Amino acid sequence: MTSTPAHGFSLRSFVPIVLATALGAGYAPIAPGTWGSAVGLLLWLVLPTSTLVQALAIVVVLAAGVWSGGVAERHFGRTDPGQVVIDEVAGMLVTLFLNPVGWVGAFVGFLLFRAADIVKPFPARRLERLHGGLGIMADDVMAGIYANLALRVILALRH
């Protein structure tokens, strides 16, 4: 079986589309990126606090996102389709990586990431021009780095 365009179904595209849409969160009719970020927040919540496990989760989500994002672009017939939100999942994991926060801090990180993802400070907007799944993932990773640093500043100012 081969991939089918736009809304067609094929077994070959099923797994990557499920991954790219963060288990369907990307199909939310309003603010799919925010829902994808919420999936990232929930994933962070269930991960052990181990640095190694969290780093490995980021690497796995990034690799899955590059692959599934490329498949999703072909499936939906356009560049960086709105249904693809695995990049927001990765961005949230990057935002919270090595930040010692509870729920309140994680929510602040969520807000910081959403702001950085929407504004796309340099070089995030430029990174989204990269080809395929790499472009889908790169700008959100950069937004996650900015949000991670901003969260660190907020945490440092609290003490």
Steps between C-alpha positions, in 0.01 A plus 500: 500500500615854436423828667186670393456875471324733741227311682543149360596213726776247460654261746843633401413851614293406807781477760690811387178704485401387850845603623509829306160602634595402857238226521245719322546822701592675175146451374361732769287760320634788711868559587643159407850621594384574852349151525826352372686697766260360760587149382866589551422623849317176580788293362743697719276428799513123453873483426735415784699800624821333382709729279595204280138392450385853420790556258425168332131595473597825327724315253230240427228762451732705276587199284136391482400857414748541218387170348126533560496870412644424158242226445223735618604770254456253216178364649336841548649641180656813651800627693476496881131406518314632803403150609866419570559580866775256599729804472310662787543182705876520445503873573331445836745226595789732412339784696476296818830309462720538810268760652406400855133594492171373634162556341504879533846524344402254227196715419723809483727304267196409291406869466859599421525232233170596339614864487839410351337262251259770383753786488780281358799716603813478287607250375181295553314644200800435279530141626146415392619549140706183524371217283239247612466371852824669605348842430183405685698403809787752502307821566315347794821365650643853478184640660540236771859609561389863538218398734739279700741793548218739591370250755850473649513878538160502672608221735827681581317826575267318740789403726 
